[in-house]
Amino acid sequence: MSTVFQLAHAFTARWEGCLSDHPADPGGITRYGVSLRWVQDLARQAREECRRLARACDGCAARSTPECGYYSLDLDMDGDLDADDIRACTKAQAAALFKKHFWDKLDCRNLPLPLAVTLYDGAVNMGPARAVRQLQRAMNTTGDAQLDQYTPIAEDGIMGPRTGELAEALQEAGLEFFAARQTLRLRDAFYRDLAARRPSMKVFLTGWRNRVKALAHYLAELEREN
């Protein structure tokens, strides 16, 4: 695993720890940040992709190997996906799943360090589309206010080439840490709004906001070191 990913995951892993099965958590039983709902959603997507490609399990070279989208999610290797898989999940398995489905899919390795760290942790905690939209909005706000030449990007939750180009422009102007902090402000506002709209989620609000504050401190440490 890359050094940059390790820097990002080192923070996220602090906040994704023990086994949890809180009744207000829509993700269900969770360990090291891996929730049952997320794993089952990934399995459904893997099956849909196989159907789209008209690929059957019988005769598939990837069947029962780590290359199989479904099998790689069967963490206790008993042939199904249920709460026991979450209970069996290890730190290494969680890190590998997050790298594949968040870090790699969002192409975080090509982002400036603070934006990569911020996006990755947001994707793990809130889902990738929302995390990307917050990043795009923060970069638009920063670019509009700070760059001499700036063209806004779509805030569509998709990590396309224009998003990467704006991130690079912000880095060249020395604004990558500023944009990351702007992203955290949007994330904090989202949590407060979510708790206001859905009272059952208020139980998580303090923890969410503490995580945002801790990430701001982590970014400050990285900025001093770079």
VENRADA-V186893 format. One record per run of one state. SS is the DSSP state (H for helix, E for strand, L for the rest). FROM is the first residue (numbers start at 1). LEN is the number of residues. Records with the same first field share a line. If there is no record, write none. Layout:
SS=FROM-LEN, FROM-LEN
//
This chain:
L=1-2, 16-4, 21-9, 32-2, 53-18, 74-9, 89-2, 105-3, 111-2, 127-1, 147-14, 173-3, 198-1, 226-1
H=3-13, 36-17, 71-3, 83-6, 91-14, 108-3, 113-14, 128-19, 161-12, 176-22, 199-27
E=20-1, 30-2, 34-2
//
